[in-house]
Amino acid sequence: MQFIGWVYKPFRRMIPPETFRYAATGGFNTMLDIFLYFIFYNFILDKQNVDLGFVVISPYIAAFIFVFPITFSTGFLLAKYVTFIDSPLRGRIQLIRYGISVGGSIVLNYICLKLFVEYLFIWPTVAKMFTTVIVVIYSYLIQRYFTFKTGRLQRSPKTNSLTSRQ
């Protein structure tokens, strides 16, 4: 936590601390996910199918299945104890809501990739980049206003529109 605070100092006038912590922990968890996926796919599974007897799982899907619980756990713990430290919700409720938000991210990934690649004919790698931006924004908002509830929405009396309060 002290390291993130130290790195945050030059950015404190540009970005709120919670948003910076989200970017730092989310970036770390994403790098961990990619690193573990690489290790599982290339070395543990050795790029071989996983035969469970009743179904055969391709190595790239098996690597995702093995890595997902690890990065789900680290992502939740980082969000709870580093990013959204001011959350008034109990840990059990946060965990359930985190699971719901991650499920939403998976569905949003699928929908965006299908839309961009199959209907808008965007190259898959470029489509994944666009999708990642959309999912990161969704994820931050859902975690801030639903999963951990550290942001509050209030109606502005002047414009009658929703505004965020820290």
CYANA upper distance limits for C-alpha pairs under 8 A (distance plus 0.5 A):
  1 MET  CA      5 GLY  CA      6.77
  1 MET  CA     82 VAL  CA      7.13
  2 GLN  CA      6 TRP  CA      6.61
  3 PHE  CA      7 VAL  CA      6.71
  4 ILE  CA      8 TYR  CA      6.41
  4 ILE  CA     21 ARG  CA      7.50
  4 ILE  CA     24 ALA  CA      7.99
  5 GLY  CA      9 LYS  CA      7.04
  8 TYR  CA     12 ARG  CA      6.56
  8 TYR  CA     17 PRO  CA      7.89
  8 TYR  CA     20 PHE  CA      7.54
 11 PHE  CA     15 ILE  CA      6.63
 12 ARG  CA     16 PRO  CA      7.05
 12 ARG  CA     17 PRO  CA      7.35
 15 ILE  CA     19 THR  CA      7.13
 15 ILE  CA     20 PHE  CA      6.96
 16 PRO  CA     20 PHE  CA      6.85
 17 PRO  CA     21 ARG  CA      6.55
 18 GLU  CA     22 TYR  CA      6.61
 18 GLU  CA     83 THR  CA      6.27
 18 GLU  CA     84 PHE  CA      7.20
 19 THR  CA     23 ALA  CA      6.76
 19 THR  CA     83 THR  CA      8.34
 20 PHE  CA     24 ALA  CA      6.66
 21 ARG  CA     25 THR  CA      6.48
 21 ARG  CA     82 VAL  CA      7.39
 21 ARG  CA     83 THR  CA      5.53
 22 TYR  CA     26 GLY  CA      6.13
 22 TYR  CA     79 ALA  CA      7.66
 22 TYR  CA     83 THR  CA      5.87
 22 TYR  CA    140 TYR  CA      7.93
 23 ALA  CA     27 GLY  CA      6.25
 24 ALA  CA     28 PHE  CA      6.66
 25 THR  CA     29 ASN  CA      6.57
 25 THR  CA     75 GLY  CA      8.15
 25 THR  CA     78 LEU  CA      6.70
 25 THR  CA     79 ALA  CA      7.75
 25 THR  CA     82 VAL  CA      8.12
 25 THR  CA     83 THR  CA      7.72
 26 GLY  CA     30 THR  CA      6.53
 26 GLY  CA     75 GLY  CA      7.65
 27 GLY  CA     31 MET  CA      6.71
 28 PHE  CA     32 LEU  CA      6.64
 29 ASN  CA     33 ASP  CA      6.56
 29 ASN  CA     71 THR  CA      7.01
 29 ASN  CA     74 THR  CA      7.42
 29 ASN  CA     75 GLY  CA      6.52
 30 THR  CA     34 ILE  CA      6.80
 31 MET  CA     35 PHE  CA      6.57
 32 LEU  CA     36 LEU  CA      6.51
 32 LEU  CA     71 THR  CA      7.78
 33 ASP  CA     37 TYR  CA      6.47
 33 ASP  CA     67 VAL  CA      7.35
 33 ASP  CA     68 PHE  CA      8.32
 33 ASP  CA     71 THR  CA      6.46
 34 ILE  CA     38 PHE  CA      6.63
 35 PHE  CA     39 ILE  CA      6.84
 36 LEU  CA     40 PHE  CA      6.53
 36 LEU  CA     67 VAL  CA      6.91
 37 TYR  CA     41 TYR  CA      6.37
 37 TYR  CA     63 ALA  CA      6.21
 37 TYR  CA     64 PHE  CA      6.99
 37 TYR  CA     67 VAL  CA      6.69
 38 PHE  CA     42 ASN  CA      6.34
 38 PHE  CA     43 PHE  CA      8.39
 39 ILE  CA     43 PHE  CA      5.89
 39 ILE  CA     44 ILE  CA      7.01
 40 PHE  CA     44 ILE  CA      5.18
 40 PHE  CA     45 LEU  CA      6.23
 40 PHE  CA     46 ASP  CA      8.17
 40 PHE  CA     63 ALA  CA      5.95
 40 PHE  CA     66 PHE  CA      8.24
 40 PHE  CA     67 VAL  CA      8.22
 41 TYR  CA     45 LEU  CA      5.81
 41 TYR  CA     46 ASP  CA      6.61
 41 TYR  CA     47 LYS  CA      6.07
 41 TYR  CA     59 PRO  CA      6.65
 41 TYR  CA     60 TYR  CA      6.68
 41 TYR  CA     62 ALA  CA      8.39
 41 TYR  CA     63 ALA  CA      5.81
 42 ASN  CA     46 ASP  CA      5.28
 42 ASN  CA     47 LYS  CA      6.03
 43 PHE  CA     47 LYS  CA      8.05
 45 LEU  CA     49 ASN  CA      8.16
 45 LEU  CA     50 VAL  CA      8.30
 45 LEU  CA     59 PRO  CA      7.05
 45 LEU  CA     63 ALA  CA      7.98
 47 LYS  CA     59 PRO  CA      5.92
 47 LYS  CA     60 TYR  CA      8.09
 48 GLN  CA     58 SER  CA      7.75
 48 GLN  CA     59 PRO  CA      6.00
 49 ASN  CA     56 VAL  CA      6.97
 49 ASN  CA     57 ILE  CA      6.15
 49 ASN  CA     58 SER  CA      5.20
 49 ASN  CA     59 PRO  CA      5.45
 49 ASN  CA     62 ALA  CA      8.42
 50 VAL  CA     56 VAL  CA      6.08
 50 VAL  CA     57 ILE  CA      5.54
 50 VAL  CA     58 SER  CA      6.93
 50 VAL  CA     59 PRO  CA      7.09
 50 VAL  CA     62 ALA  CA      7.47
 51 ASP  CA     55 VAL  CA      6.70
 51 ASP  CA     56 VAL  CA      4.89
 51 ASP  CA     57 ILE  CA      6.90
 52 LEU  CA     56 VAL  CA      6.53
 52 LEU  CA     57 ILE  CA      8.30
 57 ILE  CA     61 ILE  CA      7.05
 57 ILE  CA     62 ALA  CA      6.45
 58 SER  CA     62 ALA  CA      6.57
 59 PRO  CA     63 ALA  CA      6.45
 60 TYR  CA     64 PHE  CA      6.90
 61 ILE  CA     65 ILE  CA      6.73
 62 ALA  CA     66 PHE  CA      6.68
 63 ALA  CA     67 VAL  CA      6.57
 64 PHE  CA     68 PHE  CA      6.29
 65 ILE  CA     69 PRO  CA      8.02
 66 PHE  CA     70 ILE  CA      8.18
 67 VAL  CA     71 THR  CA      6.90
 68 PHE  CA     72 PHE  CA      6.28
 69 PRO  CA     73 SER  CA      6.58
 70 ILE  CA     74 THR  CA      6.80
 71 THR  CA     75 GLY  CA      6.16
 72 PHE  CA     76 PHE  CA      6.66
 73 SER  CA     77 LEU  CA      6.67
 74 THR  CA     78 LEU  CA      6.48
 75 GLY  CA     79 ALA  CA      6.53
 76 PHE  CA     80 LYS  CA      6.49
 76 PHE  CA     95 LEU  CA      7.63
 76 PHE  CA     98 TYR  CA      7.38
 77 LEU  CA     81 TYR  CA      6.36
 77 LEU  CA     82 VAL  CA      8.27
 78 LEU  CA     82 VAL  CA      5.66
 78 LEU  CA     83 THR  CA      6.96
 79 ALA  CA     83 THR  CA      5.21
 79 ALA  CA     84 PHE  CA      6.17
 79 ALA  CA     85 ILE  CA      8.38
 80 LYS  CA     84 PHE  CA      5.95
 80 LYS  CA     85 ILE  CA      6.54
 80 LYS  CA     87 SER  CA      8.44
 80 LYS  CA     91 GLY  CA      8.50
 80 LYS  CA     94 GLN  CA      8.43
 80 LYS  CA    148 PHE  CA      8.14
 81 TYR  CA     85 ILE  CA      6.06
 84 PHE  CA    144 ARG  CA      7.95
 84 PHE  CA    148 PHE  CA      6.93
 84 PHE  CA    150 THR  CA      7.11
 86 ASP  CA    150 THR  CA      6.69
 87 SER  CA    148 PHE  CA      5.75
 87 SER  CA    149 LYS  CA      6.41
 87 SER  CA    150 THR  CA      5.70
 88 PRO  CA    148 PHE  CA      7.98
 88 PRO  CA    149 LYS  CA      7.70
 88 PRO  CA    150 THR  CA      8.02
 89 LEU  CA     93 ILE  CA      7.07
 89 LEU  CA     94 GLN  CA      6.95
 89 LEU  CA    148 PHE  CA      6.96
 89 LEU  CA    149 LYS  CA      7.84
 90 ARG  CA     94 GLN  CA      6.78
 91 GLY  CA     95 LEU  CA      6.60
 92 ARG  CA     96 ILE  CA      6.87
 93 ILE  CA     97 ARG  CA      6.63
 93 ILE  CA    147 THR  CA      8.48
 94 GLN  CA     98 TYR  CA      6.35
 94 GLN  CA    147 THR  CA      5.99
 94 GLN  CA    148 PHE  CA      6.45
 95 LEU  CA     99 GLY  CA      6.71
 95 LEU  CA    147 THR  CA      8.40
 96 ILE  CA    100 ILE  CA      6.92
 97 ARG  CA    101 SER  CA      6.65
 97 ARG  CA    146 PHE  CA      7.73
 97 ARG  CA    147 THR  CA      5.34
 98 TYR  CA    102 VAL  CA      6.60
 98 TYR  CA    143 GLN  CA      7.69
 98 TYR  CA    147 THR  CA      6.05
 99 GLY  CA    103 GLY  CA      6.60
100 ILE  CA    104 GLY  CA      6.73
101 SER  CA    105 SER  CA      6.75
101 SER  CA    139 SER  CA      7.44
101 SER  CA    142 ILE  CA      7.05
101 SER  CA    143 GLN  CA      7.59
101 SER  CA    147 THR  CA      7.71
102 VAL  CA    106 ILE  CA      6.79
102 VAL  CA    139 SER  CA      8.26
103 GLY  CA    107 VAL  CA      6.84
104 GLY  CA    108 LEU  CA      6.49
105 SER  CA    109 ASN  CA      6.50
105 SER  CA    135 VAL  CA      6.58
105 SER  CA    138 TYR  CA      8.08
105 SER  CA    139 SER  CA      7.27
106 ILE  CA    110 TYR  CA      6.83
107 VAL  CA    111 ILE  CA      6.69
108 LEU  CA    112 CYS  CA      6.47
108 LEU  CA    135 VAL  CA      7.27
109 ASN  CA    113 LEU  CA      6.54
109 ASN  CA    131 THR  CA      6.71
109 ASN  CA    132 THR  CA      8.10
109 ASN  CA    135 VAL  CA      7.27
110 TYR  CA    114 LYS  CA      6.61
111 ILE  CA    115 LEU  CA      6.57
112 CYS  CA    116 PHE  CA      6.44
112 CYS  CA    127 ALA  CA      8.34
112 CYS  CA    131 THR  CA      6.32
113 LEU  CA    117 VAL  CA      6.33
113 LEU  CA    118 GLU  CA      8.42
113 LEU  CA    124 PRO  CA      8.02
113 LEU  CA    127 ALA  CA      6.59
113 LEU  CA    128 LYS  CA      7.01
113 LEU  CA    131 THR  CA      7.07
114 LYS  CA    118 GLU  CA      5.94
114 LYS  CA    119 TYR  CA      7.69
115 LEU  CA    119 TYR  CA      5.64
115 LEU  CA    120 LEU  CA      6.80
116 PHE  CA    120 LEU  CA      5.34
116 PHE  CA    121 PHE  CA      6.63
116 PHE  CA    122 ILE  CA      5.95
116 PHE  CA    124 PRO  CA      8.37
116 PHE  CA    127 ALA  CA      6.13
117 VAL  CA    121 PHE  CA      5.26
117 VAL  CA    122 ILE  CA      5.42
117 VAL  CA    123 TRP  CA      6.71
117 VAL  CA    124 PRO  CA      6.38
117 VAL  CA    127 ALA  CA      6.93
118 GLU  CA    122 ILE  CA      8.29
122 ILE  CA    126 VAL  CA      7.17
122 ILE  CA    127 ALA  CA      6.34
123 TRP  CA    127 ALA  CA      6.45
124 PRO  CA    128 LYS  CA      6.54
125 THR  CA    129 MET  CA      6.90
126 VAL  CA    130 PHE  CA      6.89
127 ALA  CA    131 THR  CA      6.50
128 LYS  CA    132 THR  CA      6.46
129 MET  CA    133 VAL  CA      6.98
130 PHE  CA    134 ILE  CA      6.95
131 THR  CA    135 VAL  CA      6.55
132 THR  CA    136 VAL  CA      6.47
133 VAL  CA    137 ILE  CA      6.85
134 ILE  CA    138 TYR  CA      6.69
135 VAL  CA    139 SER  CA      6.32
136 VAL  CA    140 TYR  CA      6.60
137 ILE  CA    141 LEU  CA      6.75
138 TYR  CA    142 ILE  CA      6.49
139 SER  CA    143 GLN  CA      6.44
140 TYR  CA    144 ARG  CA      6.48
141 LEU  CA    145 TYR  CA      6.44
141 LEU  CA    146 PHE  CA      8.33
142 ILE  CA    146 PHE  CA      5.69
142 ILE  CA    147 THR  CA      6.84
143 GLN  CA    147 THR  CA      4.94
143 GLN  CA    148 PHE  CA      6.17
143 GLN  CA    149 LYS  CA      7.64
144 ARG  CA    148 PHE  CA      6.11
144 ARG  CA    149 LYS  CA      5.78
144 ARG  CA    150 THR  CA      5.96
144 ARG  CA    151 GLY  CA      6.09
145 TYR  CA    149 LYS  CA      5.01
145 TYR  CA    150 THR  CA      6.85
145 TYR  CA    151 GLY  CA      5.85
145 TYR  CA    152 ARG  CA      7.29
150 THR  CA    166 GLN  CA      8.05
151 GLY  CA    164 SER  CA      7.16
151 GLY  CA    165 ARG  CA      6.79
151 GLY  CA    166 GLN  CA      6.22
152 ARG  CA    164 SER  CA      6.31
152 ARG  CA    165 ARG  CA      5.92
152 ARG  CA    166 GLN  CA      7.31
153 LEU  CA    162 LEU  CA      6.54
153 LEU  CA    163 THR  CA      6.10
153 LEU  CA    164 SER  CA      5.37
153 LEU  CA    165 ARG  CA      6.86
154 GLN  CA    162 LEU  CA      6.02
154 GLN  CA    163 THR  CA      6.06
154 GLN  CA    164 SER  CA      7.02
154 GLN  CA    165 ARG  CA      7.69
155 ARG  CA    160 ASN  CA      6.08
155 ARG  CA    161 SER  CA      5.91
155 ARG  CA    162 LEU  CA      5.16
155 ARG  CA    163 THR  CA      6.73
156 SER  CA    160 ASN  CA      5.51
156 SER  CA    161 SER  CA      6.02
156 SER  CA    162 LEU  CA      6.69
156 SER  CA    163 THR  CA      6.88
157 PRO  CA    161 SER  CA      8.42
